[in-house]
Amino acid sequence: MQSNLFEFLGLHGVFIITEIIIVFAMLHMLYQRRSPTSIISWLLLMVIVPYVSILLYVIFGIRKRPVKKSKSSLHVKGVGETAGKVNSIDGILRSNGIAGVSAHNSFEFISDNVKAYETLMDEIKNAKKSISLSTYLLKKDKVTKTIINALIEKASEGIHVRLLLDSLGSYKLYFFQGPLKKLRKAGCEVHFFMPLLRLPYQNSINLRNHRKIYLFDETTLITGGMNLSKKYMGPAKDPRQWGDILFKSQGDAAYQYAQIFEADWAYATGSALRQAALPVKKVYGDAYIQVVPSGPDIEGDALFEALISAIHSATERIWIVTPYFLPDETLMLALRIAKHKGLDIKLITPKQSDHIVADLSRSSYMRELQEEGIDLVLYTGNILHAKAILFDRKAVMIGSVNIDNRSLLLNYEAVSFAYSETIIGEIEAWMKGFIDNAETRMPEASKLRRIIENFMRILAPQL
C-alpha cells in the first residue's frame, strides 16, 4: 500500500512539476512579448513531447538574452556617412541606431567559386600587418588545408593572424582541435564563439555567430555568404560546389565590419575590446554601402524592420535569393500585398536544399506564394547557398542572412545594403542567370505530404 502511494505521488509529482514549468515558460514568452505564432508553436511542442520540449525551450527558446558585461550592445560607427537619408531603408535603419550610408567605398562582386578562392588567397598572401577571419563553418578538407598552411606561413612572418569560428557550425573542429595545433603553434590566435559545453541555463547554443568577415590589414574586407570549405570555393571548378557570393570592399564599410569583428572577438576571448583602425584615406571608390549587423547584440530588430519596410515601399520588383525560406506571417503578408499591388516578385531558391526538414517546412510557404501568382525560380544545380534581395532599382541586400526565423531574429548576422546603380545592375544580371531555364513549379504533393508540410509550418518558427 505504501509502495503504491509513493508511485502515485512520484508519477503525479513529475506531472505537476512539468505543468508548473510549462506555465513558467508561458509566462516567460508573454513577458518577452513573443508573437502568437511563436507561443502556439512552443506550446504545441510541449503538448506533443512535454519533457524534451522544456529542455529545448531552455536551450533554444530565448532570443534576446541579457548580454554579459564583456559583450555590450554593438554600436557600429561610421566616419563617412551621407548627410541626409538616402531612402526609406536608410531612414528605418538610422532610426534604429544603425550607422547611415557611407559613400566612396570600393566594391567587387564575386559569384565564382574559383574567383572567391583566388581572391581570399591573394589577400592572405599580400597581407602586411594582420589577418582577421570570422566564419560560421570551417571544415577540414583539401581547400582549407591550403588556407591554413597560408595562414601559418603569414604568422611565421610576424603577421598577426586571428581566426574566430562558431563552435556549432565548426563543431568537428570544436571537439577535435588537432588540425588547429599547427596554427596555434605558429602564433595564430584561434577561438570559438559561444562554447557548446555549458549548463542549460548558461547555454546560448541557440544564438550562433553566422557572420562571415574576412579582414586584411584592417583595410580590405571580404564578406558575404561563403564559409571556408571546398563546398564554397577552390582552385578549380567542381560540380559539387555550392552557388554562393562574396564581395570585396575597402573604405568605411570595411571599417564597420572590422568593428563587428572586434566586438565578437572580445566576447569570444574575454579580452578587452580593441578599437578598429580608421580608414587610411577618404575615397576608395564610388559605392554607397550601409552595414547592418543583427542579432542578440543589437537592440531591437532593425534589419527585420528594414526588410518589411522595403517590401512595402517597393514599386516595381522584389527578387529574393535564399537557400532557406521560412518566413514569419508578417513577411508573408508583406509579399502578398506587394504582389496584389502588381509588383514583380521572384523567389530564387534551390529546388532541394541540404536540409530535408527545412525543405518540408518551406514547401507550405512556397505553395502559398505559387497560389498567389508569385514567381518561383527553382535552381536545379547543386545547392544555391547565396543570400541577396533586390528592391526595385534602388537597393540590394547581400550578406549572411537567410529568410528564416533563425537568421532574421536569432543568429548573429551581418548584411550590407548597396544603393549604387552599378552594383544593383551587376547583381541583377547574376540573378537573371538563375531565371533562364529554371523550373518554376512546385512538384505536386500527395495529401499526406501536404499534411506534413502544413504541420511543419507550425514548428517553423523554432527551426
C-alpha positions in Angstrom: 0.0 0.0 0.0 2.8 2.4 0.9 4.7 1.5 -2.2 1.7 2.2 -4.4 1.3 5.6 -2.6 4.9 6.5 -3.4 4.5 5.5 -7.0 1.3 7.6 -7.2 2.9 10.6 -5.6 6.0 10.2 -7.8 4.0 9.9 -11.0 1.8 12.9 -10.2 4.7 14.8 -8.8 6.5 14.7 -12.1 3.3 15.6 -13.9 2.7 18.6 -11.6 6.3 19.9 -11.8 6.2 19.6 -15.6 2.9 21.6 -15.7 4.4 24.3 -13.5 7.5 24.6 -15.7 5.2 24.9 -18.8 3.3 27.6 -17.1 6.5 29.5 -16.3 7.7 29.0 -19.9 4.3 30.5 -21.0 4.8 33.5 -18.6 8.3 34.0 -19.9 7.1 34.1 -23.5 4.3 36.6 -22.6 6.9 38.7 -20.7 9.1 38.8 -23.8 6.0 39.7 -25.9 6.6 36.8 -28.3 4.3 36.6 -31.3 1.2 34.4 -31.0 2.6 32.1 -33.7 5.8 31.5 -31.7 3.9 30.9 -28.5 1.4 28.5 -30.1 4.2 26.5 -31.8 6.1 26.2 -28.5 3.0 25.2 -26.6 2.1 22.6 -29.2 5.6 21.1 -29.0 5.2 21.0 -25.2 2.0 19.1 -25.6 3.5 16.6 -28.1 6.8 16.0 -26.3 6.4 17.7 -22.9 9.7 16.7 -21.2 12.0 17.1 -24.1 10.4 20.4 -25.3 11.0 22.0 -21.9 14.7 21.4 -22.2 14.6 22.6 -25.8 12.9 25.8 -24.8 15.6 26.5 -22.1 18.3 25.9 -24.7 16.7 27.3 -27.9 13.7 29.3 -26.9 15.3 32.5 -25.7 16.0 35.2 -28.3 17.5 38.3 -26.6 19.5 37.0 -23.6 20.9 39.6 -21.2 24.4 40.1 -22.6 27.4 39.5 -20.4 29.4 42.5 -19.3 32.1 41.5 -21.8 29.7 41.7 -24.7 28.0 45.0 -24.6 25.4 46.1 -27.2 27.0 46.6 -30.5 27.0 50.2 -31.9 28.9 50.4 -35.2 30.2 53.8 -36.0 30.8 55.4 -39.4 33.2 58.1 -40.5 31.9 58.9 -44.0 28.1 58.9 -43.5 26.0 60.8 -46.0 24.4 63.9 -44.5 20.8 63.1 -45.3 18.8 59.9 -45.5 19.3 58.2 -48.9 15.9 56.4 -48.9 13.3 54.8 -46.7 15.6 51.8 -45.9 18.3 54.1 -44.7 15.8 56.1 -42.7 14.4 53.0 -40.9 17.9 51.8 -40.1 19.1 55.1 -38.8 16.1 55.4 -36.6 17.1 52.1 -35.1 20.6 53.3 -34.3 22.3 51.8 -37.3 25.0 53.9 -39.0 23.9 55.7 -42.1 25.1 55.1 -45.7 28.7 55.6 -46.4 30.0 56.8 -49.8 33.3 56.3 -51.5 33.6 52.5 -50.8 35.2 50.2 -53.4 33.1 47.1 -54.3 33.9 43.9 -56.2 31.2 41.3 -56.6 32.3 37.7 -56.6 30.0 34.9 -57.6 32.5 32.4 -58.9 33.9 29.7 -56.6 37.4 29.8 -58.1 37.5 33.6 -58.1 36.4 33.6 -54.4 39.3 31.2 -53.5 41.9 33.2 -55.6 40.8 36.5 -54.0 41.0 35.1 -50.5 44.4 33.5 -51.1 45.7 36.7 -52.7 44.7 38.8 -49.8 46.2 36.3 -47.3 49.5 36.3 -49.4 49.6 40.1 -49.6 48.7 41.0 -46.0 51.4 43.1 -44.4 50.2 43.5 -40.8 47.1 41.5 -39.9 44.6 38.8 -41.0 41.3 38.5 -39.1 38.9 35.8 -40.2 35.5 35.0 -38.7 33.3 32.3 -40.2 30.4 30.0 -39.1 31.9 26.9 -40.7 35.5 25.8 -41.3 35.7 22.2 -42.4 38.9 20.2 -42.6 39.4 19.4 -46.3 42.0 19.9 -49.1 41.0 23.6 -49.7 41.1 24.6 -46.1 44.4 22.8 -45.6 45.8 25.2 -48.2 44.2 28.1 -46.5 45.5 27.0 -43.0 49.0 26.5 -44.4 49.0 30.0 -45.9 47.9 31.4 -42.5 50.7 29.5 -40.8 53.2 31.0 -43.3 52.0 34.5 -42.6 52.1 34.0 -38.9 55.7 32.8 -39.1 56.5 36.1 -40.9 55.2 38.0 -37.9 51.7 38.8 -39.3 49.0 39.0 -36.6 46.6 36.2 -37.5 43.2 35.7 -35.8 40.6 33.0 -36.5 37.2 33.1 -35.0 34.9 30.0 -35.5 31.4 29.3 -34.4 31.5 26.3 -32.1 28.3 24.7 -33.5 29.0 25.5 -37.2 32.5 24.2 -36.8 31.6 21.5 -34.2 34.1 18.9 -35.6 37.0 21.2 -35.0 35.5 22.3 -31.7 35.6 18.8 -30.4 38.7 17.6 -32.2 41.1 20.5 -32.4 44.1 18.6 -33.7 44.2 20.3 -37.1 44.4 23.7 -35.3 47.6 22.9 -33.3 49.9 23.9 -36.1 48.1 27.2 -36.4 48.4 28.0 -32.7 52.0 26.8 -32.6 52.8 29.2 -35.4 51.4 32.1 -33.4 47.9 32.2 -34.8 45.1 33.0 -32.3 42.2 30.6 -32.7 39.0 30.9 -30.7 35.5 29.5 -30.8 32.3 31.6 -30.4 29.8 30.6 -27.8 31.1 27.3 -26.2 28.7 24.3 -26.5 29.5 22.5 -23.2 27.7 24.6 -20.7 24.8 24.0 -18.3 21.4 24.6 -19.9 20.6 27.8 -18.0 24.0 29.2 -19.0 23.9 27.9 -22.6 23.4 30.1 -25.6 23.6 27.3 -28.2 20.6 28.8 -29.9 22.4 32.0 -30.7 25.1 31.3 -33.3 27.6 33.6 -34.9 26.7 33.2 -38.6 28.7 36.2 -39.7 31.4 35.8 -42.4 34.0 38.5 -42.0 37.4 38.2 -43.6 39.7 41.3 -43.0 43.2 42.0 -44.2 45.4 44.8 -42.7 42.2 46.3 -41.4 41.7 47.9 -44.7 40.3 45.2 -47.1 37.1 43.3 -46.4 35.8 40.1 -48.0 32.3 39.2 -46.8 29.0 37.6 -47.9 27.7 34.1 -47.6 30.6 31.8 -48.1 32.1 29.7 -45.3 35.6 28.2 -45.5 35.4 24.8 -47.1 35.7 23.1 -50.6 31.9 23.3 -50.8 32.2 27.1 -51.3 35.5 27.7 -53.0 38.5 26.1 -54.5 41.4 26.4 -57.0 39.4 24.6 -59.8 35.8 24.2 -60.8 34.0 21.4 -59.1 30.4 20.4 -59.9 29.8 19.6 -56.3 30.5 23.2 -55.2 27.6 25.3 -53.9 26.4 28.5 -55.5 27.3 31.5 -53.3 28.6 35.0 -53.3 31.1 37.3 -51.7 32.1 40.9 -52.2 35.4 42.7 -51.6 35.5 46.2 -50.3 37.7 49.0 -48.9 36.5 52.1 -47.2 34.1 52.9 -44.4 32.2 49.6 -44.9 35.4 47.6 -44.2 35.9 49.8 -41.1 32.4 49.0 -39.8 32.8 45.2 -40.4 36.1 45.5 -38.5 34.2 46.9 -35.5 31.8 44.0 -35.7 34.7 41.5 -35.7 36.5 43.2 -32.8 33.3 43.1 -30.7 32.8 39.4 -31.5 36.5 38.7 -30.8 36.4 40.4 -27.4 33.3 38.5 -26.4 34.7 35.1 -27.5 38.1 35.6 -25.9 37.1 37.6 -22.8 39.7 40.2 -23.8 39.3 44.0 -23.7 37.6 45.5 -26.8 40.1 46.6 -29.3 39.3 49.7 -31.5 39.2 49.1 -35.2 41.6 51.2 -37.3 40.1 54.1 -39.1 40.2 54.1 -43.0 43.6 55.3 -44.3 42.0 57.6 -47.0 38.6 59.1 -47.7 37.9 57.8 -51.2 38.3 54.2 -52.3 35.5 54.0 -54.8 32.0 55.2 -55.7 29.9 52.6 -53.9 27.2 53.6 -51.4 27.0 50.9 -48.7 25.2 50.6 -45.4 26.4 47.9 -43.0 23.7 46.3 -40.9 24.6 43.8 -38.1 21.8 41.9 -36.4 21.4 39.5 -33.6 21.3 39.4 -29.8 23.9 42.2 -29.5 21.7 44.6 -31.4 18.9 46.4 -29.6 15.6 45.7 -31.4 15.2 44.2 -34.8 16.5 46.9 -37.2 17.2 44.5 -40.1 13.8 42.8 -39.9 12.0 46.2 -39.8 14.0 47.5 -42.8 13.1 44.4 -44.8 9.4 44.7 -44.1 9.5 48.5 -44.8 11.4 47.9 -48.1 8.9 45.3 -49.3 6.0 47.7 -48.6 7.9 50.6 -50.2 8.8 48.8 -53.4 7.0 49.9 -56.5 8.5 47.7 -59.2 10.1 44.4 -58.1 11.4 42.3 -55.2 13.7 39.5 -56.2 14.8 37.2 -53.3 17.7 34.7 -53.4 17.9 32.5 -50.4 18.6 28.8 -49.7 16.1 28.5 -46.8 12.7 30.2 -46.9 10.8 30.0 -43.6 9.3 33.5 -43.2 7.0 34.6 -40.4 3.5 35.7 -41.2 4.4 39.4 -41.2 6.8 38.9 -44.1 4.5 36.6 -45.9 1.7 39.1 -45.7 4.0 41.9 -46.9 4.9 39.8 -50.0 1.2 39.0 -50.7 0.3 42.7 -50.5 3.2 43.6 -52.8 2.0 41.0 -55.3 -1.5 42.4 -55.2 0.0 45.8 -55.9 1.3 44.4 -59.2 5.0 44.1 -58.3 7.3 41.6 -60.0 8.2 39.2 -57.1 10.5 36.3 -57.5 11.8 33.7 -55.1 15.0 32.2 -56.3 15.9 29.2 -54.2 17.3 25.7 -54.7 14.8 23.0 -55.8 16.3 21.0 -53.0 18.5 22.3 -50.2 20.9 20.4 -47.9 18.3 20.0 -45.1 15.2 17.8 -45.6 13.5 19.3 -42.6 13.9 22.8 -44.0 12.6 21.7 -47.3 9.5 20.1 -45.8 8.9 23.3 -43.7 9.4 25.8 -46.6 7.1 23.9 -49.0 3.9 25.1 -47.5 5.1 28.7 -47.8 6.3 28.3 -51.3 3.0 26.7 -52.4 1.2 29.7 -50.9 3.4 32.0 -52.9 2.7 30.0 -56.0 -1.0 30.2 -55.5 -0.7 34.0 -55.2 1.0 34.1 -58.6 4.4 34.9 -57.2 7.2 33.5 -59.4 9.2 30.6 -58.1 12.7 30.1 -59.6 13.8 26.6 -58.5 17.6 26.3 -59.0 18.3 22.7 -60.2 22.1 22.8 -60.0 23.9 22.0 -56.8 22.8 23.8 -53.7 22.3 27.5 -54.0 23.6 29.0 -50.7 23.6 32.7 -51.7 21.6 35.3 -49.9 20.5 38.6 -51.6 17.4 40.7 -52.1 16.8 43.2 -54.9 14.4 46.1 -54.2 13.3 47.9 -57.4 16.4 49.5 -59.0 17.2 51.3 -55.8 18.8 48.9 -53.3 20.2 45.4 -53.0 20.9 43.5 -49.7 23.7 40.9 -49.6 25.3 39.1 -46.6 24.8 36.1 -44.3 21.1 36.3 -43.6 18.7 33.6 -44.8 14.9 34.3 -45.0 14.1 32.3 -41.9 13.3 33.0 -38.2 16.7 31.8 -37.1 18.7 34.2 -39.3 16.4 37.2 -39.1 15.7 37.1 -35.3 18.2 34.8 -33.6 21.7 34.5 -35.0 24.5 37.0 -35.0 24.4 38.1 -38.6 25.7 40.9 -40.9 24.5 42.3 -44.2 25.1 45.2 -46.4 22.6 47.3 -48.3 24.2 48.7 -51.5 22.5 51.7 -53.3 24.8 52.2 -56.3 23.3 51.6 -59.8 26.4 49.7 -61.0 26.2 47.2 -58.1 22.4 46.7 -58.5 22.9 46.1 -62.2 25.7 43.6 -61.6 23.7 41.6 -59.1 20.5 41.8 -61.2 22.5 40.2 -64.1 23.7 37.5 -61.7 20.1 36.8 -60.6 18.9 36.6 -64.2 21.3 33.8 -64.8 19.2 31.6 -62.5 15.9 32.6 -64.0 16.7 31.3 -67.5 15.8 27.6 -67.9 14.8 27.2 -64.3 11.9 25.1 -63.0 9.0 27.3 -61.9 6.5 25.0 -60.4 6.5 23.1 -57.1 6.1 19.3 -57.7 2.6 18.0 -56.9 2.3 16.7 -53.4 0.2 13.8 -52.0 -2.4 14.6 -49.3 -0.1 13.0 -46.7 2.8 15.2 -47.8 0.6 18.3 -47.7 -0.5 17.5 -44.1 3.2 17.0 -43.1 4.2 20.3 -44.8 1.5 22.2 -43.1 2.3 20.7 -39.7 5.9 21.6 -40.2 4.8 25.1 -40.8 3.5 25.2 -37.2 7.0 24.3 -36.0 8.8 26.5 -38.5 9.4 29.5 -36.1 11.6 27.2 -33.9 13.7 25.8 -36.8 
